[in-house]
Amino acid sequence: MEIMKLNPNDVANRLKNGEGKICVVGLGRIGLPVACLFANAGVEVVGVDKNLDLLESIKEISSPFDEPGLRQLLENAVRQGKLRVTCDLKEAASECSIIIITVSTLIDSSNKPDYTMLKDACKEISLSLRCRSLVILESTVGPGFTESVVGKILGKPAKMKAGRDFGLVFCPIRASPGQVIADLIYYPRIIGGINDDSSKMAFEILS
């Protein structure tokens, strides 16, 4: 499904009807709740992480960390077949029309952001990124990073351009430990798209 060709008003129902999949990259304290919430809303989700022990815990419906409400969401998602996990990001990106990146941003020895993991994830996604797909960046990054770095990495292999060939959005998450689920659902969020179409589509999907 070429998500960016759809009417934003129709996208939620089409996702719930199984016409598209969401790929959540990074299944940490933010990524896993994000994946579970979408799966519990009826959307087919492919979660990706490099931590094999983490993936095994998810498959066994054992929450890898303590977060109120998460275990029930995880159990519902897995038992209903709406959440599948893998370590193969390239393959997951190839089958999903919406990609949500929640990879952690680390801090280096100089207290500066280390974007290595995020850039590596973007490079893998770029190898199989679909035309007319939508990428939503939820990782913590500095101003301009989404467009100048993420957008260019994603589009480079296929010579695609963000805003023309695929949608791109930055939507930071503010969530506190112990209330991540509630914060994801109720806390106001800012959506910054590379163009109006990207912003409108991301708004409908995240809503």
Secondary structure by P-SEA (a helix, b strand, c coil): cccccccccaaaaaaaaccbbbbbccccccaaaaaaaaaaabbbbbbbbccaaaaaaaaaccccccccaaaaaaaaaaaaccccccccaaaaaaaccbbbbbbbbbbcccccccaaaaaaaaaaaaacccccbbbbbccccccccccccaaaaaaccccccccccbbbbbbbbbbccccaaaaacccbbbbbbccaaaaaaaaaaac
